[in-house]
Amino acid sequence: MDSVWSTFSELWTFIATNFEPSRDIIDLVLVALAIYWLLLLIRGTRAVQILVGLAVLFGLSLASEFFQFATVGLILENFLSSAVLIIIVLFQHDIRRALARVGRGFFPSVSAEQHFQVVEDVVRAAQFLGQKRAGGLVVLERETALSDQVEAGTPVDAAVSRDLLVSIFLPGAPMHDGAVVVHEGRISVAGAILPLARATELPGGVGTRHRAAVGITEETDAIVVVVSEETGKISVAMSGDLLQGIDAPRLRVVLREILSGERRELPASVDLLHVPDAEPPASGPSKSPVGAEG
């Protein structure tokens, strides 16, 4: 206990002798902004649970020192002495994603027009697959990298198009049973296997596609568009939630709002989605074998 009080005393003495209001306030504001940005970055990912675990261990270390638990304190001290290395190993994907996000801030890789075209192609493909009762599963990657969540799959690296998505998911195609992953406006993987949902309160009648869609969104911030092979209905999964029975115009609205940052969660009901009276036409001619696709 004496060591704890001496530590606080030394800290207070250091602050009292070295505090300069203007400089230190700016310093604290910058640190607060950095922490806030970090929390926004890891929100909804497994990194939050890891940080909570490390915080608990740090709290136990302080408690063991206060109550003089020598054995517990020794173990935790040796463990936390390598905290920097542990954080780098555990958060390697998040650190890489953060650096990539900073880089994208200076050199954006996907323009708003590309986002618009990707949404349009996904919507039109989902509508066509629903009309043909062909199942589909399209994962739109956002900030969280999906490389450690997606298994198997065939690398594609092709531009997103309605025709390509339809050809992948038509019955009889070699990769129609898996998921398509869209990364930075391009199809990176097809025929991928996704983790199934851990949640048990999913709506009745959902199949493996829907459970996989919810499963990947439980671990990441991805958006997933699902087309039911049995009913032809379109669903959207995000943050572990599933919105079912959504038509093409409403799908277009929810994808645009989420990707633009206007919406951070799915609505509780399809009826809560406001669809504009007239949608702007997609850029470029449509090659759809179906007439108007909404």
N, C-alpha and C positions, 0 to 999 in steps of 0.2 A: 504494500500500500504506500509505503514511503517513496518507492521509486516512481509510482504513478504521480504523486503530488509533486515530486521534484521535476518530473518531465513537464507537467503543466506550468510549474513555476518558471522553468527555463524558457518555455515557449512564450509565456506572458512577458518576461523580461526582454526577449528578443523583439517581440512585436512593439513594445513600448519604446525601445531605443531605435528601431529602424523604420517605424511607420511614417510614411510620407503621403498625405491624403490624396493628392491628385494622381500621383503615379500608381499607388496601390489600389485605388478605386478602379482605375482603368484596367489594371492587372486582374482584379477580381471579376470585373464584368466580362473580360475576355475568357477567363476560365469558366465562368457560369454559362456563357454562350456555347463554349466548346462542349461542356457536359450536357447541356440541353440538346445540342445537335447530335451528340452521341446517343442519348436516350431515344430521340426520334428515329435514329438509324437502326437501333436494335429492337425497337418496339415490335412486338408480335413474333419475335424469333426466339430460338432456344438460348440465345446469348443472355436474355433477361434472367432465365432460370439459373444459368451458370454464375452470373453476377450476384444473384441473391445467395447462392451457395457460398461464394467467396466472402461475401459480407458476413454471413453467419459464422464462418470459420474465423474471420478477423475479430468478431465480437466475442467468440469463445476464447480466443487468445487473450484479449483484454480481461475477460472475466477470470481466466485461470491465473493471470498475474495478480489481479486484485485479491483473489481468495488464496493465492499461494499454492496452487495445484502444480507441483513441480513436474510430474510426469506428463500431464496433459499439456502444460506450457512448453515443455521441451519438444514434444512431437509437433505441436502447431507452429512453434518458432522455426523449426527446421523445414517444415512444409512451406510456410509463408515466406521464408527467406528467398525462395525461388519463384516468388509470385510473378515477377516480370516475365520470366521464361514460360511459366504456366499460362499466363494470359496470352502471350504470343502464340503458343501452340493451340490453345482452345479457341481463340478468336482469329485464326489465320484467315478463314474465309471472310469474316466480317471486316477485318483490317484491309484485305484486298478489295472488298466491295467499297469500303469507304474511300480508299485512294482512287479507285476507278470513278466513283461518284464525283470526287473533287476534280478529276481530269475531265469528266464529261461537262462539268460546269464551265470549263474554259474552251473545250472542244466538243460540243454536243454531237453525239453520233447518230441520233434519230431525231429528225425534224418533226415539227407539229404536222406537217403535210404527210410525212411517212406514217405517223401514228394514225392519222385520219384514214389513210388508205389501208393500213393493216386492219383496223376495226371494220372497215367496209367489206374487205374480203372475207374476214372471219364471219361476219353477220350473214353475208350472202351464201357462204358455204354451209353454215349451220341451217339456214332456211331450206336450202336445197336438200341437205341430208335428212332433215325432218320430213320433208315431203316424200322422200323416197324410203322412209323408215330405215335409214342406214345410221348406225351408231357413230358418234364422233366424240373426240376428247382433245380439246386444244388448250394448252397451258400458255398463258401470256406472262413471261417473266418480267418482274419489275426491279426492285432494288436488291432483293435477296437472291444470291446465286443458287441455281438449282442443281449444279453439278454433283453435289454430295447427296442429293435426294432422289435423283433419277437413276434408275438401273437399266442396264442393257440399252436397247435402242440402236438405231442406225443413223450415223451422221449424215446430214443432208446438205446444210449450208446453201439454202436456196431462198430466193425472194418469196414473200408470202403472196399467194394468189388463190382466188376462189377455186379455179380449176385444179390446181395442185392439191389443195386440201381435199377436194371431192374425190380425186383419183386415189388418194391415200386411204380414205375411209370407205370407199365402196366395197361391198361384200366380195370376197375372193381376192382382194389385194393383199400382198404379203404382210403389210404392216397395219392392217385395218383394226386389229384388236388392241393396239397400244395407243399411247398418247403422242401428240405432236407438241413440241416445245418451241415457242417463238422467243428468240433472244435478240434484242436490239433490232427489231424489225425484220428479222430473217428466221426462217425455219432452220433450227440447228439440229434437232433430233426428231426422228419419227419412229413409231413402234416402241416407245419408251414404256417402262413399267414404273408406276408411281406407288408410294406407300399408301396403304389403306387407312381409312379413318379410324381413330381410336374411340370417337364418340359413339355412344349407344342410343342416343335419342334422335337418330335420323328418321326422316319420314318413312312410312311403310311402303314397301314395293320398290325401293331403290336398289339398283344392281351394283355390280362391281365397278362399273364406270363412275357412277355417282360417289361411291365410297372412296375411290381413288382420287376423285376431284376434291372432295372434302379433306382427304388425308394430306394432300400436298399443301393445301391452304392452312392446315393446322400448324405446319412447320415453317411456312414462308409467307410472303406478302403477295404471292402470285394470284392472278385471276384465271379461273378455269371455265371454259364454255363446254357444256356437255349436251349431247343429243342422244335421246333414248332410242335404242333400236326397237323396243317393243311398242312404244307409243308415238315416237317421232317428236316428242315435246322437247323444248330447249330449256336448259337450266344453267344457272351461273353460280359458281362457288367462290367464296372469298372469306378469309379469316375464320375458317371452320364453319361458316354458315352456307346454306343452300337455298337459292331462290328458284322455285320450279314453275313450269308452265308459262314461260316468258316468250312473247312473240318477237319477230325480227325488229320492228321499230323500237320496242322497249329495250331489247338487247343492245341496239345501237346507242340508245340514250345512256344506259347504265355503264357501258364500256367507255364511252367518251367522257362521262363525268368522273369516273374513277381514275382513268389515265391522265386526265387534266388536273386532278387534285380537287375537283369540286365536291366529290363524294368520297367518304372514308369508310363507309360500311354499306352493306346491302340493305335495301328497304325491307320492312317486315312483310310487305305484301306487294304483289305485282300491281295492284290497283293504285298504289301510292306513287307510281312512276308517271310523271307527266311527259307525254309525247308531243313534240311540236306538231303543228298542223301540216307543215310541209318540210320535208327533209331536202337538204341540198343534194344535187346529183353527184354521184361518185365521179372522180376524175378518170377520164378515159372511157372508152366504150366497154360495155359489159358483154361477155361472151357466154352468158348463161343460157342453157338450153331451155330454161323455164322463162316465161314472159317477165312481167314485172315482179320484182322480189321485194318490194317495200323498202 
